[in-house]
């Protein structure tokens, strides 16, 4: 079974046996930080287990955290990412920036606040922000480059409440567990 | 995971599990080939992300937008939901 499903399903099983709802009633805050794409997946798996739909929640968390790292912390703009992908240099550039002095210490941070049944997630990065209003309003079909669909995907399929705090380096999501 | 079957006229890309940002490098390497028809087999894929959408658009560029030369097979579950949401059913034939 792919890891993607395995971890949320482990949480689902845990939920079934021990009643995550009871845990959720007691859990108040959770704070995590990550630097690399591998860490992004680990964090997304943990948080997905706290959300009503783990698979959808995982996708949303991965997309937002990758944005925070790639565009925020490592300052790879959308046009540059497009160019790097087309030239098959994106992975190398990512690795180079992760190890350079300017970016090495930067982290994406996730703050989860639970007031059951409401779960609020904030994802912040150390970048300069971006024109998030334009990104949220963008149409999937508006462009045909190999990147730039993450936010539209998240806001339409994962987290309809997705918004940002200016200047755009804090993403905010609010979810409500069904009663 | 990605596996490729190449019989010159048709290149079939078999993906398993996640079709996401981790597959970009391998997927792009496959795009260096020159078949008449491309088949992307998604029957064993249960999860796609925005990077997968980007990879499919690179494939579309590769055939200069000729939808007859690309087939997406076995599209189901979350991948189908995402592809339809992104209006990729207008760009590709989803089987």
Boltz contact constraints between the chains, C-beta under 6 A:
constraints:
  - contact:
      token1: [A, 2]
      token2: [B, 17]
      max_distance: 6.0
  - contact:
      token1: [A, 2]
      token2: [B, 18]
      max_distance: 6.0
  - contact:
      token1: [A, 4]
      token2: [B, 18]
      max_distance: 6.0
  - contact:
      token1: [A, 4]
      token2: [B, 47]
      max_distance: 6.0
  - contact:
      token1: [A, 63]
      token2: [B, 50]
      max_distance: 6.0
  - contact:
      token1: [A, 88]
      token2: [B, 28]
      max_distance: 6.0
  - contact:
      token1: [A, 91]
      token2: [B, 25]
      max_distance: 6.0
  - contact:
      token1: [A, 140]
      token2: [B, 86]
      max_distance: 6.0
  - contact:
      token1: [A, 140]
      token2: [B, 87]
      max_distance: 6.0
  - contact:
      token1: [A, 141]
      token2: [B, 87]
      max_distance: 6.0
  - contact:
      token1: [A, 144]
      token2: [B, 57]
      max_distance: 6.0
  - contact:
      token1: [A, 146]
      token2: [B, 54]
      max_distance: 6.0
  - contact:
      token1: [A, 146]
      token2: [B, 57]
      max_distance: 6.0
  - contact:
      token1: [A, 146]
      token2: [B, 58]
      max_distance: 6.0
  - contact:
      token1: [A, 147]
      token2: [B, 54]
      max_distance: 6.0
  - contact:
      token1: [A, 149]
      token2: [B, 50]
      max_distance: 6.0
  - contact:
      token1: [A, 149]
      token2: [B, 53]
      max_distance: 6.0
  - contact:
      token1: [A, 150]
      token2: [B, 50]
      max_distance: 6.0
  - contact:
      token1: [A, 153]
      token2: [B, 50]
      max_distance: 6.0
  - contact:
      token1: [A, 156]
      token2: [B, 85]
      max_distance: 6.0
  - contact:
      token1: [A, 157]
      token2: [B, 85]
      max_distance: 6.0
